Amino acid sequence: MTRKGSDFAGLSVAITTPFKDGEVDYQRLRDQVEFQIQAGTTCLCPTGTTGESPTLTHPEHERVIAEVVQASAGRIKVMAGTGSNSTAEAISLTKWAANEGADAALMVAPYYNKPTQVGFYEHYKALAEEVDIPLCVYNIPGRTAKNIEPETIIKLAEFENITMVKEATGSLDQASEIVNNSDLTILSGDDSLTVPLMSIGAEGVISVVGNILPKDVIALINAAASGNRDETIRLHHKLFPLCRDMLGLSTNPIPVKAAMAMMGMDSGELRLPMVSLNADEQTSLRETLKAYGAIE
């Protein structure tokens, strides 16, 4: 089966939003875009969770998307994070991103207000009917407080421009239901589950670790897609300690920004209520990066 959204297969990177003295550092953001293009990444996902979208002002949110689209200049796909717990706001922001030239939109499930399954369906239906670009349903109940059940996602696949699911439930059963009963492309929402999800039909990952090691994540995806079992297992276990630290040491994107700072890629600056790793966590992350060979 040819799946909708298969042109987004491979590595998408949920890029961070760099800050300098409390303001968005747009030059460093453009540098991040160029770094990912040179690595061969398929798609960039700005203004998602990793991009600290909850603490961006609306003008900043829009400008970050615009800067990434402009810096990409058609050389890499852009899937802008434009979700909201307000359907009207999500529609407005997604229309804006589409007009700016985004190739797709990453639409997190409405958070905090905990819709019913009918509410989830109507939310995404309204989006699909108002915008033309491909939409990726981002299901992450650990942050939104409620799961979009597989039956609801399968029903949403009836809309032509709902083409992908960012699967971050941690449930292979849920992912299997979606693969078996729809033509949606599934992208892993957890780096550590990329290989398990690809083994049941997912086609890539929207990655956090890809911020620092995109070529290695691409190698993992290519090995899994080509059926090279030994290389897939080797790369999975090589990357696993970093995948664990990115989400296990502290809340995303705190660890990845710390790693980028250690590698000279970012200031490491965060916005409250995000705070830096403590000394013990910094030491642990540094040791993981050293063991990997990412720093000396």
N, C-alpha and C positions, 0 to 999 in steps of 0.2 A: 504493500500500500504506500502510495506517495502521500505524505502527510502535509497538511497545511502548516506553514511556518517552517518547513524544512530548510529554507534558505537562511534560517538563523541557527542551524545546527553548528556544533563546535563550541568554541569558547566565547562567551560574553562575559565582560568584566563589569562588576558593579563598582564603578570607580568612586574614590573618595572625593570629597570637596576640600581642597587645601585652604587653610586659613593663615593669615599673617597679621598679627596685632589686632585680632578680632574681626578682620575683614576677609572676604574671599580673595584668595591669591590667584587671579585669573591667568597670570603668566605661568605659574606652576601647573595650573589646570591644563593649559595648552601643552605644556611639556609632557604631562601624563598621557594626553591623547596621542602625541607623536610617539611616545614610548610603546604604546599598545599597537599602533599601526605598524611600526617597525618589527614588532614581535610576530605579526601575522594573526592577531586577534580578529575574530569575526565581527564582534559587535561591542559597543560601549553602552553601559546603562548608567547614565548620570542621574542624580537627584532621587536615588532610592534610599533604603535604610543606611547602606554603607556611605552614601553621600550626605548623611545627616540632614535629610530633607525636613524632619520635624522642626529643626531650629533655623532653617533658612527663611528669610522673609519672602513674601510673594515676588517682589522684584528680583531678589537674588535667585530664587528658584528658576524664574524665567530666563534670567541672564546666563546662568550656568548651562542650561539647555542650549541656548543660542550660541554660547561660546564653543561648546562641544561640537555642535553641528557645523559651525563655521570652520573650526580647526580641523575637523574630519574631512571636509571638502569632498565628500563622496568617496573617500578612500576606505572607509570603514562604516559599517551600519551603526545607527544610533537608535537605541530603544529607551526613550525618556521615561523616567518615573513621574507619572502624573496622577497617581491614585489619591483618593481622599475618602473620608467617611461621609462626605457630602456629595451626593450624586451630581448636583448642579456644579459644584466646584471642580469635580473631576472632569466633567464635560468641558467646562471652560478652559481648564489648563491643558487638556488633551487637544482641543481645537487649536489652541495657541501653539503647542509643540508641533502639530502637524503643519501649520502655516509656516513655521520656522524651518521646516525641512526634516524633522525627525522621521525615521523610517518606520517606527513602531512605538507603541506605548506600553509600559509596564504598569499594570493596574493592580495595586495591592487591594486585598479585600477590605471593605469598609470596617474600620477598627473602632473599638470602644462602644459604639452603639449596638453591636451584636445583632445584626439583622436576622430574620428568619431565612430559611432557604428560599422562600418566595421573594423575600427582599433582596437577597443576593442576586437571584435571577433577574429581577426587574432592574436592579442597578446596572448590571452589565448589558442587559438588553438596551437600556436607554443610551449607554455609551456606544454600543455597536450601531445603533440607528442614527447617531449624531455625528460620527466621525468615520472617515474612510480608511485610515491607516490600520495595519494589523494590530491587534490587541493581545497582550499576554496576561492571563489571569494569574495573579500572584497569591498563592494560598499559603499563608504562614500563621497558623492558629496560635503558635507560641507568642506572637506579638499582637495579633488582632483579637484574640480571646474566643474565636469561634471558627470551626472548620467549614469550608465550602465542601459539602458532601459530593462524592464522585457523581452521583446521579444528577446533581445540579450542573456540574461542569460538563457532563456528557450532553445535557440538554442545551447548554450554551454553545456547544460546537455546531449547532444548526446555523448559527450566524456566520456568514462568509468571512468576516474580518476578525472574528475571535479565532485565533490560529494557534495559540501556544498556552502552555501552563508552566509557570515556575513552581515546581513541586517542592515545598518545604514543610510537609507534614511529618516527614520521617517514616511514612507508612508505605512499604512496597505494595501492600494489598491495594491501597487506594490508587497508587500509580498504575497497577496492573488493570484495575477496573477501567481506568480512563483509556489506557492503551488498547484494551480489548474492545471497547465500545465507542470509540470516536476516532477521528482522523487528526486530532490535535497533536502537535509536536510537544513533547515533554522535555523540559530543561530542569536539571537538578538545581535546587535552591540551597543545597548543602554540599560543600566541597568534598567532605568525607563520604558522601553517598553517591558521587558521580558514577563510579564503576558499578555498584549494585543497581542503580537505576538504569544505566545503559544496558545492563544484562537483561532487563525486561522490556527494553524498547525506547528508553529515553535517548536523546540525540545530542546531549551536551550538558553544559552547566552555565549558570550565571554565577560567577565565581568571585570570592573575596581574595583568596590566595593569588588569583590571577593579577592582582594589583602589583605584586612583587615578583612573581615567577610565571609570567604568561607562557613563555616557551615550554616550560616543563608541564604545565597543565594541558597545553595543546598536544604535547607528545603523549600524555596519558590518554586523552580523548581519541587520538588517532590510533593508538595501540588497541584500545577497547573496540573502536569501530571496525578495525580490520581483523579482529579476532585473534590477535597475538596475545595469548593468555599469559605466557610467562612474563612478557614485557609489561603487560597491564598490571599484573600482581606486583612486580618489582617497583614500578612507578607509584602505584597506589600506596604501598607501604613506605616508600621514600618520602612522599608528600604528607602522609598521614599525621606525623607529629605537628607539622605546621598547620594543617587543617584543624587539628584538635585545639591548638593554641589560639587560632583566630577566633574561635567561638567559645572555647572553654576557659581561657584565662580571665576574660571579662566580656562585657557586652560589646558586640560589633557596633561601630568600627574602632573601638579603643585599641585592641591589639594590633590590627593591621596598620593603623596610623603610627603606633609605636615602632613596628617593624620597618615601616617606610622611613621613619626618622633615623633608625639605626643604620639603614642602608643609604642614607643621604638623598632620599627621594621626596621627603616631605618634612615640614617643620614639626609634625606630630601634634600640632595645636588642635584642640577640640573646643566645642561650645557647650557650656552648661545646658542641661544637667550631665553631659558626658564629662568624665574626669580621667586623668591619666592613670596608667598602671602604677601600682605601688612598687616599692623597691624590690620586694621579693618576686613580684610578677615580672618586672623588667629583667631581673637576673635570669629567671626561667626562660623567658622569650629569647633573650640573647644567647643562651646556651643552645636552644633549639635551632636558631639561625646559624650558629657556629657549626653545630653538628651536621647541618644540611650542607654547609659550604657557602651560604649566602653572604656571610660576613667573616672576617678574620678574628 
